């Protein structure tokens, strides 16, 4: 950020009372100072003391949890698949802006299209990267970078384990101009600071949404203990099978000295052609006895229990990741609906950060839309197939719902659909509709019939005197 932009932001920060302060009081009435009618504290007294100390250095507990999530994602394909599938299903269809007021639709859509191109929000790679970060880290801090013209030119995803919210003991920002800081991992020194309008933070399941210092939680943080137990048990299972599965022999060689036992062992094992450790005894009666392997190697109930417990805390049923044994189709459909609800909530959390970034951009452009004037959301909800979306739209139309609501539920922009319908009609229809989308007026050329009669009257004989085609 150059000096000119910093100066502009400083000027904007000085006008918080008229601009940014009023915006925050409208969006988040309880984010700044204490409200007039508010009583009591939002944090318990012991948590308030922890918050005071947490604002002085990096939260090592949260950082260790995020590092564990990254390790799980790197080492275990199951965890990677959970994160990837959540992110993939979340961003299906991309972001769509739906404007609810006709008067401001053109302006808002123009600004959104320009901002979406600058921030690369029209690329699936960017959206999936942000969604994976939200799932793995529990937070999506987007640093908003402004140009000299006060346009948002970038939304950079920052490492959430180094971001500290500067709040007081009541859970409110001490100063909206220094709402967030980034701390050095080694020294906890403040590297950078941002105002509330320079950081769009999406939080996943925070302990208290009204507490601005309560960060989100990684999606699988509660499964970390079971994951470690599962990995340890699977390793023990492999070692057990390695050690107990093969058939072994006990060579009883009474009276043979150790050197002869060693020579005998080399001769026997050298001719086997496989790595098998037998037992050699030179104290009892001679003979070679078979030592059977473990007959209970197929008993893996403990592994199955840990696997079920791990996936019970994941968003999707384990059948979606290949473990389909003993699961009926009806139960799978119910579990899939629960998974779709999780995807919907994740979509709302992720799109909320982009909506805040867009509102910040509009504010610096001198545009202050109302809370319900537009909606920014992901296009496809509940990860439905195209056939399911079309079937649901037909049912909505049969119930008599307006076309705009049907298009919105399909994840389409009603204004865009309407414009394309008018454009198609004007291109193909000999009687194109007017600007409102209604059919144009059809008029008969005056004087086209005898004695001023209407040319469309069925009593007029026509050019052949009413004789027809014959």
N, C-alpha and C positions, 0 to 999 in steps of 0.2 A: 504494500500500500504506500503510495507516494505521499509527499508532504502536502500537496494540494488536497488530496482526498482526506488526509488526516485532519486538515484544517476545516474542511467542510463538515466532517463528522463532529468535530469539536463545536462548530457553530450549531449544528443540529442538536448536539447534546445540551448546549446552553439554552435551547428553546424547548426543553422537555415540557415545561409548564403549559405551552400552547399546542405542541404537536405530539411528541412521543409520549409524554406523561399522560396526556388525555387518551392516547391510543391504548396504553397499558391499563389505564383505569377502566376502559371499555371492554377490552379483551379479558384481562385478568385482574379483576378488582382487588383481589387479595394478594397480588404478587409483590406489591411495593410496601407502602406503609400500612399500619394497622387501620382497619376500617372503623368508621365512626361508631357503629353499633356492635363491634366485635368485642367479646369478653373472653378471658382465659388465654391459655397458650396452646398452640397446635402440637407442641412436642412435650413429651414427659420430661421431668426435670433431669433425669439421668441421661436421656437422649439429647437434651439441650446442651449438657456439658460435653458430651461426645461431639456434638456438632461444632462447638466452639473450638475444640482441639483439632477437629478434622479440617477446619478452614485454614489451619496453619501449615499443613503438609499434606502430602498425597495419601490417599486412603489405600494402605497396603493390603488390607483385607479384600477390598473390592478388586484391586489389581490382581491379587493372587487368584481370585475366582475367575476373572476373565482370562488370565493366562492358562488356567486349567481347561477352560472351554476351548481355547485355541489348540491346546495339546490334544484334547479328545477329538477335535475335528481333524487334526493332522494324522493321528495314529489309528483311529477306528473308522472304518468305512460306514458303519451304521450311523454314527453321529454325523459324519459328513453328509450322508444321504438325507438325514432328517433336516439339517440346515439348508441343504441345497433344494430339497423339495419344498420346504416352507417358502424360501425366497422365490423359487420359480413359480409356485402357485399364487404367490402374493402379487406378482407384477404382471400377471397375464392380462394382455390387452393394453397395458400402459396406463398412463394418467390421462384423465379426461376432465375438462372444465365444463361444468354445467351452470349456466347463468339463468337466474330466476326472474330477472327484470329486463324487459326488452329495451328500455331506454339506454342502459349502460352496457348492453351485451357486446356491441361492436368494439368499444374501447377496451373492455376487459379481455376479450378474446385476442385482440391485437397485441396487447401487452403480454398476455400469457404465451402466445406463440413465439414472440421474440425472446422472452425470458427462457422458455423451454429449450429453444435452440442454443442459447448461450450456455446454459447449465447442463446441456446434453441429457436432459431428462427424456428425450425422445429415443434414447439408446437403451436397449435392454441390459447391456453390460453395466451401465451406471446404476440403473434401478436395482439390479440384482445384487451388486456390490453393497449398496446401501441397505438393502433388505437383509442380506447375510450379516452385516455388521449389527443391525438391530437385533437379530435373533441371537447371535453369539454373545454380544456384549450387553444386551439389554437396553442400550441407549444409542441414539443416532444424533450426535452433535454435528450440525452442518454449519461451518463457518461461512457467513455471507460476505463476499468480497464485493465492494462497490467501486465503480469507475468514477472518473471526474464528473460525469453527468449524473451521478448518483443512481446509476442503473446497477442492479445485481448482476454481476458478470460471472460469478462462480459460487457454487455451494460445495465446499470441500469437507469431506467426512474426516473428522478428527478422531484420534484414539481416545475413546471415552474413559479409559482407565487413568488418564492423566488430566482430565478435566475436573475442576473443583468448583462447585457453585458457592458463591460468596454470599451466604445468608446469615442472618442474625439468629439468636437463640429461639426466635419465634417462627422460623421457617420462611421469612420474607427476605427479599434482596436488600442488602444494606444500602447499596447505591446501584440503581439500574444502569448507570454508566460504566460500572465495573461489576457486572453480574457474574461473569465466569472468568476463571484463570486456568492456565495450563502450567502444571508443576513439573520440574525436572525429576526424573525417576530416582536419581542418585542423591541429589542434594535437597529436593523439595523446594528449590528456588522457583519463583514465579517467572516463567518464560514469556508469557504474553497474557493479555487480559482483553476481554470483549464486553461491550455493552449488551444489554438484553436484545437490542435490535440487530446485533451482529452475530448472534448465535441462535439458530433454530434447533431446539433440542426436543427430540421425541423420546419418551420414556416408556418402557414396556413393564407394566405391572409394578409401578412404584408403591411403596408401602403407604404413602399418603400423597395424593395428587396435589393437594393444596399446599403441601410442604415443598417449596421450590428447591430445597436441597436434597430431597429424597430422590436418589437416582433409580433407574430401572434395574430389573434383574434379568440375567441371561435366561433363556428359555429352559435350558436343561440344568440349571444350577442345583436344583433339588435332587437331581438324578446322579450327581457326581459321586456320592458315596457308593451307591449301587453299581455304578459303572466301574469303579475301582474293584469292588468285590467280584463283579462279573469277569473282568479281565484277569484277575488273580486266579479265580476258579478255573477259567479256561486254560490258563497256563499250567495249573496243577493237573488238569485233565490230560493235557498232552504229555506231561512228564510221567504221569501214572501209566498211560498207555505205552509209553516208550519203555518203561522199566518192568511192567507187570504182564504185558501181553505175550511175549515170546515164550515158547517152551524151553525150559532149561534142564540141564542134567547135573546130577551130583555124582562125581567120580570119587569113589571111596578107595583109597590106595594105602592100605596099612603097611607100615614099615618102610615106606619110601622116603628118602631124605628130600629136603627142599629142592636141591639142584635137580634131582631126577623128576620131581613134580613139575618144575618149571619146564624142563625139556619135553616131558609128556604133554604138558598143556600146549606148548607151541605146535607140537605135531598134530594134536587133535584139532585145535582151533584153526590151524593153517589149512586144513583140508576141508573145513566146513564151507568156506566161501561166503560167510556172512558174519555180521558183527553180533555175536551173542556171548554173553559172559556166563560161563558155567561155574559150578562150585567144585572145588577140589579138596578132598579130606584125606589125610594120611594117618588117622587115629583108629578107626573102627574097621569092621569087616569089609572086605573088598566087594566091588560091584559098581555098576552104573545105574543109578535110579533116576527116573523122570520126575521133574518138579513142574507141575502144571501151572499155566498162567492164571491170572485173575479171572474168575468166571463172572464177575459182577461189573465188567467194564461198560456194559450197556446201561447201567443204572446211572443216569445223569439227571435225576430229579432236582438236585441242588442247582445245577446250571439252568435248567428250565425255569425254576422258581426265580432266580436272579434275573433271567432274561425277561420274564413276564413283569417283574417288579420294575425293571428299567423302562420298558415300553409303556407301563402304566403311567409313568410321569412324562412321557413324550406326547406330542400333539396328535400323532397318528397311530392307528393300530398297527401292531407288528406284522399283520398280514399284508399291509401295503409295502413292506420291505422284505418280503420273501418267506416269512414264517407263517405258513398257511395251514399247518397241521391242526386238525381238530376244530376248525372254525367254520361255522355254517354261513351261508350267503346272507341270511336275514340279519344275523348279528353283525356281520361285516358292514351292511348298509347303515345300520344304526351308528356304528363307530365312525363311519365315513362322514355322516352328518355332523357329528361332534367335531371331527377334524376340520370340516368346512367352516364351522363357527369360529374355530381358532384362527383360521386363515382370514376370515372377515375382520376379526379384532386386530390382527396384525396389519391388515391393509389400512384400517382406520388410523392406527398409531403411526404408520409410516407416511401416509398421505397428509396427516396433520402437520408434520414438519415442513413439507413442501408448501402447504397452505400458508403457514406463518411466514415463510420466505417470500411468497408472492404478495402477501399483505404488506410486508416491510417494503418491498419494491414499489407497490402502489402508493404507500404513504410518502415516500421520498419523491414520487412523481406528482404529488399534490392530489391524489385520489384516495378517498376514504370511504370504501364501500361498506354497506351495512353488514351485520353478522349473517343474515340469510340471503344476501344478494347473489352469492355464487357458492358453488360447492365444487371442491377439488377431490376427486376420488379415483380409485383404480377402476378400470372399465368393467372387468368381469368379477362378479361376486360368486361365492360358493363354488368356485372352480367347476362350473357347469360346462357341459359339452355344447357345441353350437346347436345341435338338435334340441337339447333341453331348453336352451335359451329361446329358440324359436317357438317351441311348444308352449312355454310359459307366456310368451308375448301373445300368442293366439288366444290363450285362455283369458288373459287380461282384456283383450279386445272384445271377446265374447261377453265379458262382464260389463262392458260399456265404459271402461276407463278411458280417459282422454289420451290421444296419441302421444302428447308430450310425456306423460307419465310412463307409458309403455316404452318409449324410446329411452327414457332415463333408466328404467329398470333393466333394459338390455345393455346398458353401458354406453349408449350413444348420446351425442349432443343433439337435442331436439331442433335447435336452430340450424345446425349444419344439415340435418336431414331435410328440413323444410326448404332450405336454400337449394339443395341438390334436386329436390322434387320440382321446384319451380323452374330451375335451369333445364331439367330434362323435358318438362312440359313445353317450355318455350322453344326448345330445339326440335321437338317432334310433333307437337300439336298444331294443327292448322288454325285453331282458335286458342292461342296461348292465354294462360291466366294472367291476371293483373299482379301488381306488386304485393297484394295481400294474400296471394295464393288461391284466390277464388276464380272460377271460370270467367273468361272474358265475355262481353256482351256480343251476341250473334245478331246481326241485322241483315235484312234482305235489301238488295239494291233497289232503290225507289224506281218506279216505272217499269219494273221487270214483268208486269202482268198487264193484261188488257183492262182498260177502263179503271186503272188504279186498284184492281183487286190484288189480294195477297198471292204471291207466287207459290206459297206453301199450301194453299187450299186444295183439298183432294178433288173438288168439283171442277177445277181447271183441267181441260182436256189434254194440254200439253202440245208438243210440236207435231204429233201425228194424228191429231184430232181424236184422241181417245181410243185408237184402234189397238193399242198395246203393241207388243213386239211382233205379233203376227202381221 
